[in-house]
Amino acid sequence: MQGAKVFHIMANLSDKNEFNVAGKYYVDSQCIGCALCTQTAEECFALSDTGCAFVQKQPSGDAEDAKCVEAMESCPVQAIGNDGE
């Protein structure tokens, strides 16, 4: 299958998309734009004009961090990562 997109088992830090703000959470190029993360943690995730999700703000506080973890665990293509920074 030439040209088919290959999905990784988990988010890949070296493949994070250009829209993410610096910090421990990120979205990589596997994102399919389903917007589940933006609904789960709307303070932290947004969709770009190209339909790819990104981290617009790193979580501040335990409540926002918990929502980011929920979004990461719910992502259908595992495009959200946490590099631990």
C-alpha positions in Angstrom: 0.0 0.0 0.0 2.0 2.9 -1.2 1.2 6.3 0.4 -0.8 4.7 3.3 -0.3 6.4 6.6 1.5 4.3 9.1 0.3 4.6 12.7 2.6 4.2 15.7 1.6 2.4 18.8 2.1 5.6 20.8 2.8 9.2 20.2 6.3 10.0 18.9 8.1 13.0 20.4 10.3 13.3 17.3 7.1 13.5 15.1 5.2 16.2 17.1 3.4 18.7 15.0 4.6 22.3 14.6 1.6 23.9 16.4 2.3 22.6 19.9 3.4 25.0 22.7 6.6 23.9 24.6 6.0 21.6 27.5 5.4 18.0 28.4 2.2 17.3 26.4 2.2 17.3 22.6 0.3 16.0 19.6 2.1 14.2 16.8 1.4 13.9 13.1 -0.8 10.8 13.7 -3.7 13.1 14.6 -6.8 12.5 12.6 -8.6 15.6 13.8 -11.4 13.9 15.6 -11.5 16.7 18.2 -12.0 14.4 21.1 -9.1 16.0 23.0 -10.5 19.5 22.4 -13.8 18.3 23.9 -12.1 16.6 26.9 -9.5 19.3 27.7 -10.7 22.4 25.9 -8.4 24.7 27.9 -5.3 22.8 26.6 -6.1 21.5 23.2 -7.2 23.2 20.0 -7.6 22.3 16.3 -5.4 24.0 13.7 -6.8 25.4 10.4 -5.5 22.2 8.8 -7.7 20.1 11.2 -4.8 18.7 13.3 -5.1 19.0 17.1 -2.3 20.6 19.1 -1.5 21.7 22.6 -2.3 25.4 22.8 -1.6 25.6 26.6 0.2 23.3 28.9 -2.0 22.3 32.0 -1.8 24.5 35.1 -2.9 22.6 38.1 -4.1 19.0 38.9 -7.5 19.4 37.3 -6.2 20.4 33.9 -3.5 17.8 34.1 -6.1 15.1 34.8 -8.1 16.3 31.7 -4.9 16.1 29.6 -4.3 12.5 30.8 -7.9 11.6 30.0 -7.5 13.1 26.5 -4.3 11.2 26.0 -5.7 7.9 27.1 -8.9 8.5 25.0 -7.1 9.4 21.7 -8.2 6.8 19.1 -4.9 6.9 17.3 -2.7 7.6 20.3 -1.4 10.9 18.9 -1.1 12.6 22.2 2.2 12.2 24.2 3.7 13.2 27.4 7.5 13.5 27.4 7.6 14.1 31.1 9.2 17.6 31.0 
